[in-house]
Amino acid sequence: MIKTRGIVVTEIRPTARGWRGRTADGRPLCVRVGNNYVTIFMGTPRGDFWSAVEGEPLLRAYFGGGAFTYKELRRLTEGLLELPEREIE
């Protein structure tokens, strides 16, 4: 199996409902967790946070409820996003 490199995320920090971040090319990233789903949005290069949440989801996945951790986010997005080892606190 050939492993492809995903979209490189240079920074990501937790929020009350998921995570916010930015990609290597300056696009804002929004990860929302709720109602047993995780939804990932990405905005325009050098755009603000709202350019991410106004667009179509990059990914929407059912995770079964309970706590959704950063480790699970990394596992879910493997091949799609290249997330940092750790989130910014």
N, C-alpha and C positions, 0 to 999 in steps of 0.2 A: 504494500500500500504506500502510495506517495503522499506525504504530508505537505499540504500547502500552507502558506503563510496567510494569516488573516489580516484584517484591518488593524493597524498598530494603534493601540490606545496608550498615550503617554502619561496621563494622570486620571485618576478616578477616586472619588470620595463618596462616603455614604451620606444619604439624606434620610428623611423620615419615611419615605416611601420607596427607597431603592438606592440608586447611585447616579451621580452626575460625573461626566468626564469630558476629555478632549482627545481627539485623535492626533497622530503625528502631522497630518496636513491641516490641522486647525479646526476640524469640524466638531461641534458640540455633540455629546452623547448623553442620552437620558435612558436610564434603566428603571422601569417602574415595576413594582411587585405588589400584587393585590388580587383578591378573589381567586386565589389558586393559580394565577397566571403571572408570568414574567414577560414584559414587553420592552423591546429595545428600539429606540428611535435615534436617528442620526440627522444632524442638520447640514447646512451648507458650509463650505470652507470659510473660516473666520466669522461665522455667524454667531448669533447669541443663542442662549438656551432655548428660546421660543422657536427658533428655526428648526430645532430638533423635534419638539413635541407637536408642531403643526403638520408634520409630514406623515407619510405612511410608515407603519412599523417595519423595521428591518427584520425583526423576529418577534413572534408571539408564541409562547410555549406553555403548556399546562405542566405544573410541577407537583400537584397533589396536596398542597396546603402545608401548614406548619411554617417553621422558620426557613427562610431561603438565605443561605450564607454566600459570602464572596467566593468561597471554594466551589460551591455548587454553580455559581455564575461562570466561573472559569471553565468548569467541566462542560456546562451546557453550550458555551460559545466557542469551544475548541474548534479551530479551523475557520471560524467566522471572524472572531476578534482575537487579537493577541494582547491580552490584558497584562498589566504589571503583576509581579509576584504578590505585592501587597497594595491594599487601598490606602489612601492618605487619610489619616484620622483627623 
